[in-house]
Structure formats: structure tokens, C-alpha cells
Amino acid sequence: MAEGDNRSANLLAQETAQLEEQLQGWGEVILAADRVLRWERPWFPGALLGVSSVVFLLVYYLDPSVLTGLSCTVMLLCLADYLVPTLAPRVFGSNKWTTEQQQRFHEICGNLVRTQRRVVGWGRRLCTLKEEKPKVYFASVISSLLTVAWIGQQVHNLLLTYLIVSFLLLLPGLNQHGIITKYTAMAKREINKLLKHKEKKNE
């Protein structure tokens, strides 16, 4: 068991080191984005929502076709991939890269690798469920997709995308400041109270 844990830790370290090497040109930008996403300053959440709102209002106003929107998105990604590694050192000053920044960059890369592993793990669990319990797999997948389809039918596509993107942008800050933990604990307490109340009624 210990040998398996060591092998997993070594593999995680290797994958993290590879990702650090691949993202080295984006280091300063990633650290700046990390500070904003974790709400290091009180006005960062408002700024995130403001930028997200402006982008979605622009998309709503221009109303591009799917092909135009996809082309523009890929074009912006290509421009960022080309320009950021070139311009970032001049803007942020790579000579000021400290041990603390390197440590934080290492942590971010480690978190990204762990997240990727979780997603792959969920996919494997789904495949295992399909093989071992095909009826449960079929029922759960179909019901989930029907729910998502119903939500998509009730809410406008752009509004739904805006809400999802805004939530994902705010999620690291909500998690960092313990807001998610706080409200999850409150919800659990309320559910437990309701269950206890029902048990008393049944008795």
C-alpha cells in the first residue's frame, strides 16, 4: 500500500513538473489571475463579475453566429498563446520572480494536475458503472441529461452560460474564503433537522 502511495506521489510530482515547464511562459499571468480569483482584494469579485458581464453583453449585442463566435474564440486563444509568453516578462518583470512566487506557481500546477486526475477518475468510474451496473448507468445518465435539457429549455442559452461562467469565476474565491463550506454546513444542518423532525412524527 505504501509502495503504491509512493508511486502515485512520484507520478504526481512528475506530472506537476511537466506542467510547470509547459506553463513557464504564463507564470506571471497565472499568478496574477490566481490573486484575482482568490479575492486577495475586496473589489476583485466585483471586477470579475463586471468583466464577465461586459463580455456577455457584447456577445448579446453583436449576436454572432456559432461559427463566428467559435472562430473569434480560437483566434483570441491563438493570439494569447503567441503574445503572452513574449510580453509577460516585459510587463511583470521576470527578474522579480521570488521563491514565494515559485512555490505558489508549483501549488497551482499541482492543483491543476489533481483536478485533471479527478475528472479522469470520474470518467473511469462512469465506465466501471456502465460495465458492472448497466441499468443504473442508463437510468442515471438519461435522467441527468433530461434534467439538463429541461433546464436548457427553461433558461435562455446566453443567460445560462453567463450564470455558469460567473459561478466558475467566483468559485475559487468562494472556496478560499470558506463561504461554500459555511453554506454547505448550514444546508446539512437543516436537512438533518428535517430528517429528525420526520422521524419524530413517524414515532
C-alpha positions in Angstrom: 0.0 0.0 0.0 2.8 2.4 0.9 4.6 1.5 -2.3 1.5 2.3 -4.3 1.2 5.7 -2.4 4.9 6.5 -3.1 4.5 5.6 -6.8 1.3 7.8 -7.0 3.1 10.7 -5.3 6.1 10.4 -7.6 3.8 10.3 -10.6 2.0 13.4 -9.3 5.4 15.2 -8.8 6.5 14.3 -12.4 3.2 15.5 -13.9 3.3 18.7 -11.9 6.9 19.4 -13.0 6.0 18.8 -16.7 3.0 21.2 -16.4 5.2 23.8 -14.7 7.7 23.5 -17.6 4.8 23.8 -20.2 3.3 26.9 -18.4 6.6 28.6 -17.6 5.9 31.4 -20.1 2.5 32.0 -18.5 3.8 32.0 -14.9 3.3 35.8 -14.1 -0.2 35.8 -15.8 -1.3 32.7 -13.9 -0.1 34.2 -10.5 -1.9 37.4 -11.3 -5.1 35.5 -12.2 -4.8 33.4 -9.1 -4.7 36.5 -6.9 -7.8 37.9 -8.6 -9.7 34.5 -8.5 -8.9 34.1 -4.7 -10.1 37.7 -4.0 -6.9 39.0 -2.4 -8.6 42.4 -2.5 -12.2 43.2 -1.6 -13.1 44.6 -5.0 -11.9 41.6 -7.1 -15.3 39.8 -7.0 -17.0 42.9 -8.4 -14.3 43.2 -11.1 -14.7 39.6 -12.1 -18.5 40.0 -12.4 -18.1 43.3 -14.2 -15.7 41.9 -16.9 -17.9 38.8 -17.3 -21.0 41.0 -17.7 -19.3 43.3 -20.3 -18.2 40.3 -22.4 -21.6 38.7 -22.3 -23.4 42.0 -23.1 -21.0 42.4 -26.0 -21.9 38.9 -27.3 -25.6 39.6 -26.8 -25.3 42.9 -28.7 -23.2 41.6 -31.6 -25.2 38.3 -31.7 -22.5 36.4 -33.7 -23.3 33.1 -35.3 -21.9 29.9 -33.7 -19.2 29.6 -36.4 -18.1 33.3 -36.0 -18.1 33.0 -32.2 -16.0 29.8 -32.3 -13.6 31.3 -34.8 -13.1 34.5 -32.7 -12.6 32.5 -29.5 -9.9 30.2 -31.2 -8.3 33.3 -32.7 -8.1 35.0 -29.3 -6.6 31.9 -27.8 -4.0 31.6 -30.5 -3.1 35.3 -30.1 -2.8 34.9 -26.3 -0.7 31.7 -26.8 1.7 33.6 -29.0 1.8 37.0 -27.3 1.6 36.2 -23.6 4.9 34.4 -23.2 6.6 37.2 -25.2 5.0 40.2 -23.4 4.5 38.9 -19.9 8.2 39.1 -18.9 8.3 42.8 -20.0 5.1 43.7 -18.3 5.6 41.8 -15.0 9.4 41.7 -14.9 10.7 38.1 -14.7 13.8 39.2 -12.8 11.5 39.8 -9.8 10.4 36.2 -9.7 10.7 35.2 -6.0 10.9 31.8 -4.1 7.4 32.5 -2.8 6.0 33.1 -6.3 7.7 29.9 -7.5 6.2 28.0 -4.6 2.7 29.3 -5.3 3.1 28.5 -9.0 4.1 25.0 -8.0 1.0 24.7 -5.9 -1.3 25.9 -8.7 0.2 23.4 -11.1 -0.2 20.7 -8.5 -3.9 21.6 -8.1 -4.4 21.6 -11.8 -2.9 18.1 -12.1 -5.1 16.9 -9.2 -8.2 18.4 -10.8 -7.3 16.6 -14.1 -6.9 13.4 -12.2 -10.3 13.8 -10.5 -12.0 14.4 -13.9 -10.3 11.3 -15.4 -11.3 9.3 -12.2 -14.9 10.3 -12.6 -14.8 9.2 -16.3 -13.3 5.8 -15.2 -16.0 5.4 -12.5 -18.7 6.0 -15.1 -17.2 3.4 -17.4 -17.0 1.0 -14.5 -20.6 1.7 -13.6 -21.6 1.0 -17.2 -19.8 -2.4 -17.2 -20.9 -3.5 -13.7 -24.4 -2.0 -13.5 -25.7 -1.0 -17.0 -29.3 -0.4 -15.9 -28.2 2.0 -13.1 -25.8 3.7 -15.6 -28.5 4.1 -18.2 -31.1 5.4 -15.7 -28.7 7.9 -14.1 -27.3 9.2 -17.4 -30.7 9.6 -19.1 -32.3 11.3 -16.1 -29.3 13.7 -15.7 -29.4 14.6 -19.4 -33.2 15.1 -19.3 -32.8 17.4 -16.4 -30.1 19.4 -18.1 -32.2 19.5 -21.3 -35.2 20.8 -19.3 -33.1 23.5 -17.6 -31.7 24.5 -21.0 -35.2 24.8 -22.4 -36.4 27.0 -19.5 -33.5 29.4 -19.4 -32.0 31.4 -22.3 -28.7 29.9 -23.6 -26.7 33.1 -23.2 -28.1 33.8 -19.7 -27.4 30.2 -18.6 -23.8 30.4 -20.0 -23.3 33.7 -18.2 -24.5 32.3 -14.9 -22.3 29.2 -15.2 -19.2 31.2 -16.2 -19.8 33.8 -13.4 -20.2 31.0 -10.8 -17.0 29.3 -12.1 -15.1 32.6 -11.9 -16.3 33.2 -8.3 -15.8 29.6 -7.2 -12.1 29.8 -6.2 -12.8 32.9 -4.1 -15.9 31.4 -2.5 -13.9 28.4 -1.6 -10.9 30.4 -0.4 -13.0 32.5 2.0 -14.9 29.5 3.3 -18.3 30.6 2.0 -19.1 27.3 0.3 -18.1 25.3 3.4 -20.3 27.6 5.6 -23.4 27.3 3.5 -22.9 23.6 2.8 -22.7 23.0 6.6 -25.9 25.1 7.1 -27.7 23.1 4.4 -26.6 19.8 6.1 -27.8 21.0 9.5 -31.2 22.0 8.0 -31.6 18.6 6.2 -30.6 16.8 9.4 -33.3 18.8 11.4 -35.9 17.9 8.8 -35.0 14.2 8.9 -35.1 14.2 12.7 -38.4 16.0 12.7 -39.9 13.4 10.3 -38.5 10.5 12.4 -40.2 12.0 15.5 -43.5 12.3 13.6 -43.3 8.7 12.4 -42.7 7.5 16.0 
